[in-house]
Amino acid sequence: MKLNNSYFYTLRENPNDEESTSGTLLIRGGYIKKSSSGIYMYLPLGYKVLNNIQNIIREEMDKTGCQELLMPCLLPEDYYISSGRRANFGSSMFQLKDRFNKTMVLGPTHEELFAVAASMKIQSYKDLPFSLYQMQTKFRDEPRPRFGLIRVREFIMKDAYTFDKDLAGLDEQYAKIFQAYKNIFDRLGIDYKIVKADTGVMGGLLSEEFQAISPIGEDTLVLCDQCDYSSNLEISTHVYEDSDEDEKEIQLVETPHKKSIEEVAEFLNIDLKKTVKALLMNVNGKLHIFFIRGDRELNEVKVQKLLGVNEINFANDELIATSNAVAGYTGPKDLTGATVIIDEEILHMKNFVIGANKEGYHYINANPKDISYDICGDIANVVEGDKCPVCGGRIHFKKGIEIGNTFKLGTKYSKAMNLYYQDDNHQLQPVVMGSYGIGVGRTMAAIVEQMHDDNGLIWPIEIAPYKVGIVLINQKDEVQVKLANDIYDRLMAEGIEPVFDDRDERAGVKFKDMELIGIPMRITVGKMAKDDQVEFRMRTATENTVMTSEEAINKVIELCK
C-alpha cells in the first residue's frame, strides 16, 4: 500500500475516553474507531490485523479436521424481548423471567443452531465424531464497557463444537482442539497461562481458560512458584495448615466502637490471620451468615456451588433482625435465627477472635469446640503465600485477560436440545459435546497490551498489517523515488506487500508513524540511494543497519518465511 492518496491517518494525542494501552494505541494508530460505547469499527489497518489473526485460527482449526460454517448474525437479546418475536429454530428456546416474573422467549442461540446443523447429519453412532466452527459477530448486554476491545458490547467470536458418541471420543477431540489453541496463541506470540476454571453457566465436566498475562486483566490467576499449577481464583483450592498452638480458654472482651475486623485486630494487637469475620448475606430471601478468616475474601462462585444457588446478596437490616446477630459483632458462638456456614479453614485454627453477638464485644481464644454451624466447606479465596495444592510450594497471583476457553460439556446441551443418536443396540443416546471459544478482537487487544513501547505498537510479523515499511525520504529525488519503487515492486512480486510512505511529509513524521503503527521492519531510502544502499531496521532495534537494496529485500524475505 502506498500511503499517498490512501486511507491512512494517525493521532498525536491520546483519546480522552480510553482506559487501556491497547485501546489508546489502536485508536491513535488508526486501527479502530469507537462508534458508540462498547462498539468499535475496524478501520483498514485494524481489519487486516483481524483477518491475519482469523487466518491463523482457521489454519490451526482446519488441521484438526474441524470444518468451518457460518451462522446467522444473531440480534441482541433485547430485540427478541421487546418485539416478542420467536425464531423457528428447533424446539428448545432459552427463556428467562423479567422483574415482573413474566416469561420472555429469547431468540435462538448459536449453541442451538450448531445443534440444528449437527442434527442434519446425526442418525446413528456411525455418523460420529465430527466438529464444526465459525467466526461471527455477537452481542452482549455489557453494562460497563471498558478497556477498548477487551470489554465490549459487540465482538467477534470463534465458536467450535465437537460431537461424539462417548466420553472417550470427547477426550480425544478435546485434546486436538486444546492443542490447536496452544498452537494459535503460540503463533500469535502471546504470553499466556492455561488455568482450570469454573464451569459456570456452561456446566459440564471440565472448563479451562487461556489467559493472556496483563496487569489490566479482570481475572486473577493463581500460580505456583515451584510447579506448573495454575487455576482461576474462583476455583482455586486451599491446603489447610493446622495450628500447633495449645488451646486456651475462650474469653469475652470489650471492643468498644470496633466494628470492622481490621479495627478489632488493631485494637487487640493481633494478626488479622488470628481473627474470623462474618458476612451476613441474603440467599433466596433467607439469612445466611458466612464465617471466614479475617484476611480472606468470600468466594461467591464456591458459595453458589455449595448451596446450589445462582446468586447471593448482602442482607438488609430487616433480614438481619430475624436473628440475634449484631452487625459488626457477629460470631458463630450461640448464633441463632440464620443458616451458619463456616470456611473449612476455621476447623484448623486455634485461639482466634470472633464476634460475641453483643454490641461492643468479641471473644478471644475461640476454638472450633466453641462454635456451632450448619454447613462447612471451602468458601474463601486463597491468598498469596498459601500452599500450592499440588506440590506444597507457595502460590502467587497474576492478572489475566481471558482470550480463549474450552469446555467438556458432556451431554448437558445435547439433552436440552434433543440431540440424540442411535447406538449399536438401537437405543437412543445423547450426543457428547465439547465447546471451544476464542475472542478474536479481545485477542488482538491482548497482543497490544503485551507488545508495545513508548513509541507505539510492536506487531509480531505473522499478524502485522504490513510486514515491512518503506520510507522515502525525498520524493523529489528521482534516484530515491526509483529505488524505493523498485524495492516495493520486488517485494510485491514475492507476495510481500509493504506499506510505502511516499507522502510529502518530514522524515521524522514518517518514522514516528511507522513506529506508532508497529510495522516489524523498516527500509529507509535516502541519500545513499545513489550507491544502492538503504537503512534497514527492526521495530525493536535501537540502530539502523546499512545494506544494499538487494540485501534488504533478501532480509525481509528471510524473516517473512
C-alpha positions as a printed Julia matrix, in Angstrom:
561×3 Matrix{Float64}:
   0.0     0.0    0.0
   1.3     3.42  -0.96
   0.21    5.95   1.66
  -0.15    8.92  -0.67
  -3.84    9.02  -1.66
  -4.66    6.03   0.6
  -6.87    5.93   3.68
  -4.3     6.44   6.44
  -4.09    8.65   9.48
  -2.58    8.69  12.96
  -3.29   10.77  16.05
  -0.62   12.52  18.1
  -2.71   12.85  21.27
  -4.24   10.12  23.38
  -8.05    9.87  23.27
  -9.73   11.11  26.44
 -12.17    8.23  26.88
  -9.83    5.2   26.7
  -8.56    3.49  29.85
  -6.27    0.88  28.33
  -2.98    0.99  26.48
  -4.39   -1.22  23.73
  -7.46    0.96  23.19
  -5.33    4.11  23.15
  -2.69    2.81  20.71
  -5.17    1.15  18.36
  -7.13    4.38  18.1
  -4.04    6.56  17.73
  -2.64    4.23  15.06
  -5.84    4.39  13.0
  -6.72    0.72  13.6
 -10.11    1.17  15.25
 -12.64    3.94  15.88
 -15.26    3.96  18.6
 -18.74    4.38  17.15
 -20.58    4.19  20.48
 -19.97    2.88  23.98
 -18.52   -0.62  23.71
 -18.81   -0.74  19.9
 -15.9    -0.16  17.51
 -15.37   -0.15  13.78
 -12.24   -1.83  12.43
 -10.51    0.54  10.01
  -8.36   -0.82   7.13
  -5.23   -1.42   9.24
  -7.23   -2.99  12.06
  -9.22   -5.15   9.67
  -6.02   -6.54   8.15
  -4.72   -7.49  11.61
  -8.07   -9.03  12.48
  -8.03  -11.09   9.28
  -4.46  -12.23   9.95
  -5.47  -13.47  13.4
  -8.53  -15.2   11.95
  -6.41  -16.87   9.27
  -4.1   -18.34  11.92
  -7.13  -19.61  13.8
  -8.53  -21.15  10.62
  -5.27  -22.85   9.71
  -4.92  -24.5   13.11
  -8.59  -25.45  13.39
  -8.61  -26.93   9.9
  -5.62  -29.1   10.8
  -7.76  -30.81  13.46
 -10.39  -31.73  10.87
 -12.83  -29.17  12.23
 -14.96  -27.69   9.44
 -15.97  -24.05   9.21
 -19.53  -22.87   8.64
 -21.25  -19.52   9.01
 -24.24  -18.98  11.24
 -26.62  -16.03  11.07
 -25.51  -12.95  12.97
 -27.99  -13.15  15.85
 -29.62   -9.98  17.09
 -29.17   -8.86  20.71
 -31.44  -10.5   23.27
 -33.37   -7.3   23.94
 -34.6    -7.34  20.33
 -36.46  -10.6   20.91
 -37.67   -9.47  24.32
 -39.04   -6.13  23.1
 -40.5    -7.45  19.87
 -41.91  -10.69  21.23
 -40.53  -12.49  18.18
 -39.66  -16.15  18.24
 -37.45  -17.53  15.54
 -38.26  -21.01  14.27
 -35.01  -22.85  15.05
 -35.88  -26.09  16.77
 -37.94  -26.82  19.82
 -35.66  -25.7   22.68
 -35.83  -21.95  23.19
 -34.0   -20.4   26.09
 -36.31  -18.47  28.4
 -35.91  -16.1   31.31
 -38.18  -14.15  33.6
 -38.18  -10.38  33.89
 -38.61   -8.44  37.14
 -42.39   -8.81  36.83
 -41.98  -12.63  36.65
 -43.18  -12.62  33.06
 -41.61  -15.31  30.87
 -39.81  -13.88  27.85
 -38.79  -16.05  24.93
 -35.39  -15.22  23.54
 -34.16  -15.83  20.05
 -32.06  -18.84  19.1
 -28.51  -19.06  20.37
 -25.55  -20.22  18.35
 -25.43  -23.29  20.6
 -28.9   -24.2   19.33
 -28.0   -23.54  15.72
 -24.93  -25.76  15.97
 -27.22  -28.47  17.36
 -29.63  -27.92  14.47
 -26.77  -28.25  11.97
 -25.45  -31.37  13.72
 -28.89  -32.99  13.78
 -28.99  -32.88   9.98
 -26.15  -35.42   9.91
 -26.51  -37.43  13.1
 -28.68  -40.51  12.94
 -26.55  -43.33  14.35
 -23.23  -43.82  16.11
 -21.66  -44.3   12.67
 -22.17  -40.57  11.99
 -19.86  -39.59  14.86
 -17.44  -37.99  15.58
 -17.13  -34.64  13.78
 -16.61  -30.98  14.68
 -17.74  -27.58  13.4
 -16.62  -24.0   13.96
 -17.5   -20.46  12.93
 -16.38  -16.85  13.39
 -19.24  -14.44  13.86
 -20.25  -11.12  15.38
 -22.0   -11.38  18.72
 -23.67   -9.02  21.12
 -23.6    -8.77  24.9
 -25.56   -6.56  27.26
 -22.37   -5.21  28.83
 -23.36   -2.59  31.45
 -19.86   -1.13  31.73
 -17.78   -1.35  28.55
 -14.11   -0.56  29.14
 -10.55   -1.28  28.07
 -11.1    -0.82  24.34
 -11.72   -4.17  22.61
 -11.43   -6.14  25.84
 -14.85   -5.47  27.36
 -17.35   -4.55  24.66
 -20.98   -4.84  23.61
 -20.27   -6.11  20.09
 -17.46   -8.55  19.42
 -16.21  -11.24  17.05
 -16.12  -14.76  18.49
 -14.73  -18.03  17.21
 -17.09  -20.83  18.32
 -16.44  -24.53  17.89
 -18.32  -27.66  18.94
 -17.29  -31.3   18.87
 -19.84  -34.12  18.64
 -19.04  -37.61  19.93
 -20.78  -40.81  20.97
 -18.98  -41.2   24.31
 -16.59  -39.57  26.77
 -13.58  -41.33  25.28
 -14.32  -39.71  21.95
 -14.79  -36.33  23.63
 -11.42  -36.68  25.34
  -9.74  -37.35  22.0
 -11.35  -34.45  20.16
 -10.89  -32.13  23.15
  -7.16  -32.89  23.14
  -6.94  -32.0   19.44
  -8.72  -28.65  19.82
  -6.81  -27.89  23.0
  -3.5   -28.39  21.17
  -4.77  -26.26  18.27
  -5.45  -23.45  20.75
  -1.92  -23.69  22.09
  -0.6   -23.57  18.53
  -2.74  -20.5   17.79
  -1.62  -18.49  20.79
   2.0   -19.58  20.36
   1.96  -18.35  16.76
   0.44  -15.07  17.91
   3.34  -14.62  20.31
   1.14  -14.18  23.38
   2.42  -14.76  26.9
  -0.42  -16.86  28.3
  -1.31  -19.32  31.02
  -3.8   -22.19  30.87
  -5.86  -22.36  34.04
  -8.62  -24.57  35.36
 -11.82  -22.58  35.67
 -15.37  -22.69  36.94
 -17.75  -24.42  34.54
 -20.31  -21.71  35.35
 -23.49  -21.48  33.32
 -21.98  -23.75  30.67
 -21.88  -26.56  33.21
 -20.3   -29.79  32.08
 -17.28  -31.8   33.15
 -14.29  -29.5   32.71
 -13.51  -25.88  31.89
 -10.09  -24.48  31.04
  -9.17  -20.91  30.14
  -6.37  -19.41  28.07
  -5.38  -16.26  29.91
  -3.11  -13.58  28.44
  -0.96  -12.15  31.21
  -1.73   -8.46  31.67
  -1.96   -6.06  34.63
  -5.34   -4.83  33.38
  -6.78   -8.36  33.25
 -10.01   -8.8   35.15
  -9.29  -12.41  36.12
  -6.92  -13.35  38.94
  -4.69  -16.31  38.12
  -3.29  -18.45  40.9
   0.17  -19.8   40.06
   2.8   -21.78  41.93
   6.41  -20.67  42.3
   7.69  -24.27  42.12
   5.42  -26.26  39.77
   3.04  -25.83  36.82
  -0.08  -25.47  38.98
  -2.43  -22.82  37.6
  -6.02  -22.02  38.4
  -8.55  -19.25  38.27
  -9.03  -17.66  41.68
 -12.72  -18.58  41.53
 -12.0   -22.31  41.94
  -8.52  -22.42  43.48
  -8.5   -24.77  46.47
  -6.86  -24.45  49.87
  -4.24  -26.51  51.6
  -5.08  -26.07  55.26
  -2.27  -25.84  57.78
  -3.02  -26.94  61.33
  -2.03  -24.63  64.16
   0.45  -26.12  66.62
  -0.64  -23.86  69.5
  -2.07  -25.15  72.72
  -5.75  -24.3   73.08
  -6.65  -21.55  75.54
  -9.91  -20.81  77.27
 -12.34  -18.59  75.41
 -12.73  -15.13  76.92
 -15.2   -12.29  76.39
 -13.52   -8.91  75.95
 -14.81   -5.42  75.32
 -14.09   -3.91  71.88
 -15.92   -0.57  72.01
 -16.8     1.01  68.66
 -14.61   -1.51  66.79
 -16.85   -2.94  64.09
 -14.54   -3.84  61.21
 -12.29   -6.85  61.61
  -9.28   -4.64  60.86
 -10.21   -2.29  63.7
 -10.68   -5.22  66.07
  -7.3    -6.75  65.18
  -5.54   -3.43  65.65
  -7.33   -2.77  68.96
  -6.4    -6.22  70.31
  -2.91   -6.02  68.79
  -3.19   -9.35  67.0
  -2.55  -10.6   63.46
  -5.56  -10.42  61.16
  -4.97  -14.11  60.43
  -5.98  -14.83  64.03
  -9.48  -13.45  63.51
 -12.7   -14.75  61.98
 -15.09  -12.34  60.3
 -18.77  -12.65  59.44
 -20.56  -11.85  56.21
 -24.33  -11.52  56.54
 -25.96  -12.46  53.24
 -29.37  -12.89  51.67
 -29.71  -16.26  49.94
 -33.1   -16.78  48.34
 -34.7   -14.47  50.88
 -33.22  -16.2   53.92
 -30.4   -15.07  56.21
 -27.15  -16.97  55.75
 -24.08  -15.94  57.74
 -20.65  -16.93  56.42
 -17.51  -17.04  58.55
 -14.01  -16.9   57.09
 -10.52  -15.98  58.27
 -10.19  -12.24  58.75
  -7.71  -11.61  55.95
  -9.6   -13.6   53.34
 -12.45  -12.76  50.96
 -15.64  -14.73  50.41
 -15.64  -16.64  47.12
 -19.13  -16.26  45.66
 -18.6   -18.93  42.99
 -17.72  -21.51  45.62
 -20.69  -20.43  47.75
 -23.11  -20.69  44.85
 -21.88  -24.2   44.06
 -22.01  -25.25  47.71
 -25.59  -24.05  48.14
 -26.81  -24.72  44.59
 -27.93  -21.12  44.04
 -27.4   -18.59  41.25
 -26.68  -15.52  43.33
 -26.12  -14.2   46.84
 -26.65  -10.66  48.1
 -25.94   -8.68  51.23
 -28.65   -8.93  53.88
 -30.6    -5.81  54.86
 -31.36   -4.72  58.44
 -34.81   -6.27  58.33
 -33.44   -9.7   57.44
 -30.61   -9.44  59.98
 -33.19   -8.67  62.66
 -34.65  -12.18  62.27
 -31.53  -13.46  64.09
 -29.57  -12.48  67.19
 -26.67  -11.31  65.01
 -25.3    -7.83  65.69
 -23.74   -6.14  62.69
 -20.02   -5.64  63.35
 -20.03   -8.06  66.26
 -21.46  -11.27  64.75
 -19.84  -14.56  65.72
 -20.51  -18.31  65.34
 -20.99  -18.92  69.09
 -24.61  -19.09  70.27
 -25.82  -17.65  66.95
 -29.49  -18.32  66.19
 -32.03  -17.4   63.51
 -29.73  -17.94  60.5
 -28.02  -20.65  58.5
 -24.42  -20.64  59.69
 -21.72  -21.6   57.17
 -18.05  -21.69  58.11
 -14.99  -21.97  55.96
 -13.22  -25.29  56.5
 -10.04  -23.45  57.43
 -11.59  -22.38  60.74
 -11.53  -26.0   61.92
  -7.72  -25.9   61.59
  -7.3   -22.67  63.57
  -6.74  -22.18  67.31
  -7.21  -19.28  69.71
  -8.87  -16.92  67.26
 -11.13  -13.88  67.68
 -14.86  -13.99  66.91
 -17.79  -11.66  67.38
 -19.89  -12.12  70.54
 -23.29  -11.18  69.03
 -23.28   -8.37  71.57
 -22.7    -4.69  70.83
 -19.1    -3.73  71.67
 -17.83   -7.23  72.48
 -15.75  -10.0   70.93
 -14.4   -13.33  72.13
 -10.68  -14.04  72.16
  -9.09  -17.5   72.26
 -12.03  -19.12  70.47
 -11.52  -22.64  69.15
 -13.58  -24.98  66.93
 -15.12  -26.62  70.01
 -16.63  -23.24  70.99
 -18.59  -22.66  67.81
 -21.57  -24.25  66.08
 -22.5   -24.28  62.42
 -24.84  -25.83  59.85
 -22.52  -26.2   56.86
 -18.73  -26.37  56.48
 -16.96  -26.01  53.16
 -14.25  -24.28  51.12
 -15.86  -20.84  50.7
 -12.93  -18.38  50.78
 -10.39  -17.13  48.28
  -6.81  -18.24  48.59
  -4.24  -15.53  49.26
  -0.69  -15.12  48.03
   1.7   -17.17  50.11
  -0.75  -20.04  50.66
   0.5   -23.55  49.96
   0.18  -24.98  46.46
  -2.33  -27.86  46.46
  -0.08  -29.87  44.12
   3.49  -29.56  45.37
   3.32  -27.58  48.6
   5.14  -24.59  47.13
   3.83  -21.08  47.61
   1.24  -19.53  45.33
   1.27  -16.07  43.81
  -1.18  -14.09  41.68
  -1.12  -12.61  38.21
  -3.82  -10.8   36.3
  -5.07  -12.25  33.05
  -7.29  -11.42  30.06
  -9.37  -14.43  29.05
  -8.78  -14.91  25.33
  -9.95  -18.5   24.9
 -11.83  -21.23  26.73
 -12.54  -24.91  26.31
 -15.36  -26.93  27.87
 -16.09  -30.61  28.14
 -19.87  -30.24  28.12
 -20.77  -33.9   28.21
 -24.49  -34.41  27.49
 -25.96  -31.32  29.17
 -26.63  -29.35  25.98
 -27.49  -32.29  23.77
 -30.24  -33.36  26.18
 -31.57  -29.82  26.4
 -31.6   -29.51  22.61
 -32.85  -33.03  21.89
 -29.71  -34.11  20.06
 -29.55  -37.92  20.18
 -28.05  -40.76  18.16
 -28.91  -44.45  17.87
 -26.26  -46.75  19.34
 -25.35  -50.22  18.06
 -28.15  -51.69  20.2
 -30.67  -49.37  18.52
 -31.07  -47.36  21.74
 -31.19  -43.54  21.71
 -28.23  -41.91  23.46
 -27.42  -38.2   23.95
 -24.56  -36.85  21.88
 -21.49  -35.98  23.93
 -20.37  -32.43  23.17
 -17.41  -30.13  23.68
 -17.45  -26.33  23.33
 -14.5   -24.09  22.44
 -14.27  -20.3   22.07
 -11.77  -17.58  21.18
 -12.45  -13.86  21.44
 -10.8   -12.55  18.28
 -10.91   -8.81  19.0
 -10.01   -9.41  22.63
  -7.0   -11.45  21.48
  -5.92   -8.57  19.27
  -6.12   -6.19  22.23
  -4.23   -8.61  24.48
  -1.37   -8.73  21.97
  -1.13   -4.94  22.07
  -1.22   -4.9   25.87
   1.84   -7.15  25.87
   3.64   -5.83  22.8
   4.2    -2.09  22.78
   6.67    0.53  23.92
   6.66    4.28  24.45
   6.65    4.84  20.68
   3.69    2.65  19.81
   2.65   -0.83  18.74
   5.0    -3.78  18.14
   3.23   -6.34  15.97
   4.58   -9.88  15.53
   5.48  -10.41  11.88
   2.79  -13.03  11.29
  -0.13  -10.74  12.18
   1.16   -7.27  11.32
  -0.96   -5.42   8.75
   2.21   -4.97   6.7
   5.41   -6.81   7.47
   7.73   -4.1    6.19
   7.55   -0.36   5.69
   9.44    1.58   3.03
  10.19    5.18   3.97
  11.07    7.5    1.08
  12.96   10.48   2.48
  12.81   12.83  -0.52
  10.05   12.28  -3.05
  11.63   14.93  -5.29
  14.86   12.97  -5.66
  14.43   10.77  -8.74
  17.09    8.29  -7.67
  15.46    7.78  -4.28
  12.0     7.51  -5.83
  13.16    4.92  -8.37
  14.97    2.77  -5.8
  12.08    2.89  -3.35
   9.63    1.85  -6.05
  11.96   -0.9   -7.26
  12.11   -2.33  -3.72
   8.33   -2.05  -3.43
   7.78   -3.88  -6.74
  10.29   -6.62  -5.9
   8.63   -7.34  -2.56
   5.16   -7.31  -4.13
   6.41   -9.86  -6.67
   7.49  -12.04  -3.73
   3.99  -11.86  -2.26
   5.02   -9.44   0.49
   3.02   -6.21   0.37
   4.91   -3.33   2.01
   3.45   -0.11   3.33
   5.21    2.55   1.27
   5.32    6.02   2.87
   5.54    8.25  -0.18
   3.74   11.17   1.46
   5.03   14.73   1.31
   5.94   14.74   5.0
   9.06   15.29   7.06
  11.21   12.19   7.65
  10.62   12.46  11.41
   6.86   12.28  10.93
   7.21    9.19   8.74
   9.48    7.45  11.24
   7.14    8.2   14.14
   4.15    6.87  12.2
   5.96    3.65  11.31
   6.8     3.13  14.98
   3.31    4.06  16.16
   1.55    1.58  13.86
   4.07   -1.12  14.77
   5.43   -2.27  11.4
   8.01   -5.01  12.19
  10.66   -3.97   9.62
  11.6    -0.65   8.03
  13.65    0.12   4.93
  14.69    3.77   4.63
  15.6     5.07   1.19
  17.59    8.31   1.49
  20.78    9.98   0.3
  22.68    6.69   0.0
  20.31    5.59  -2.77
  22.82    6.78  -5.34
  25.11    3.98  -4.13
  22.22    1.47  -4.0
  22.34    1.49  -0.21
  19.47    1.72   2.27
  18.98    1.59   6.03
  17.31   -1.49   7.49
  15.85   -1.55  10.97
  13.7    -3.93  13.0
  10.93   -2.27  15.03
  12.55   -3.29  18.31
  16.14   -2.38  17.3
  17.91    0.74  18.52
  20.12    1.31  15.45
  19.9     1.12  11.66
  21.96   -1.29   9.55
  23.27   -0.06   6.21
  23.0    -2.6    3.39
  22.36   -2.8   -0.34
  18.8    -2.84  -1.6
  19.2    -6.48  -2.6
  20.41   -7.41   0.88
  17.46   -5.59   2.43
  15.0    -7.38   0.16
  16.53  -10.76   0.96
  16.45   -9.95   4.68
  12.74   -9.21   4.5
  12.04  -12.39   2.53
  14.02  -14.45   5.04
  12.17  -13.01   8.05
   8.79  -13.48   6.39
   9.28  -17.19   5.72
